[in-house]
Amino acid sequence: MLLRWYRIFQRVIYKYAASILWISTLVWIGSMWYHSATPGVVSSAQSDALVYNLWNVFTFVGVQNIHTMVLIVRKSAHILEYTVFGVLLTSLFIKVCSELACTSCCLENRAVLRTKTLQLGLVFVLGACVVPACDETIQLFVPGRSGQLTDCFIDLVGVACGVCIVVAIYKHYRNSRKTQHFCSHKN
């Protein structure tokens, strides 16, 4: 009985995976932008609290300067939140491309698949660049905050980390599978 419910759950997740990924990605972007709209005083207090909690770790590894500690915490937060964004965005890209490949497989039109995948890839890369730029632009209008180009680059490093994580997992998964391409449209 439990196995039956598990299989039903798997089918539902597979069927709605693209929608779940779209919603998750948009919610994550919204939460990043909401966090960017946090006033500087509140943001600094959050960073200071984290530095206080990690004080022993910092001193253990030899970081003694409080400003360096705050810098590490703030930039690590950028990388971490954009790594999650990169994971979500790349997972969404792979899911959309797999659905596109499945449709093209049924239509037997590989040239269209290559063109659409390239176009889709460019849209996702553009999105990966625009989101951090908007994030820093939001901070320009928040009291006590400033938008910095260096933070955009740090955010892109986070996105790249997320992409690398998903690609590594995806390649491992594809190499470990013994079955051929599964196309739900074929029967």
Secondary structure as the mmCIF struct_conf table of DSSP 4:
data_model
#
loop_
_struct_conf.conf_type_id
_struct_conf.id
_struct_conf.beg_label_comp_id
_struct_conf.beg_label_asym_id
_struct_conf.beg_label_seq_id
_struct_conf.end_label_comp_id
_struct_conf.end_label_asym_id
_struct_conf.end_label_seq_id
HELX_RH_AL_P HELX_RH_AL_P1 LEU A 2 SER A 36
TURN_TY1_P TURN_TY1_P1 ALA A 37 ALA A 37
BEND BEND1 THR A 38 THR A 38
HELX_RH_AL_P HELX_RH_AL_P2 GLY A 40 ASN A 53
TURN_TY1_P TURN_TY1_P2 LEU A 54 LEU A 54
HELX_RH_AL_P HELX_RH_AL_P3 TRP A 55 PHE A 60
TURN_TY1_P TURN_TY1_P3 VAL A 61 GLY A 62
HELX_RH_AL_P HELX_RH_AL_P4 ILE A 66 LEU A 107
TURN_TY1_P TURN_TY1_P4 GLU A 108 GLU A 108
HELX_RH_AL_P HELX_RH_AL_P5 ARG A 110 LEU A 140
TURN_TY1_P TURN_TY1_P5 PHE A 141 PHE A 141
BEND BEND2 VAL A 142 VAL A 142
TURN_TY1_P TURN_TY1_P6 PRO A 143 GLY A 144
HELX_RH_AL_P HELX_RH_AL_P6 LEU A 149 SER A 176
BEND BEND3 THR A 179 THR A 179
TURN_TY1_P TURN_TY1_P7 SER A 184 HIS A 185
#
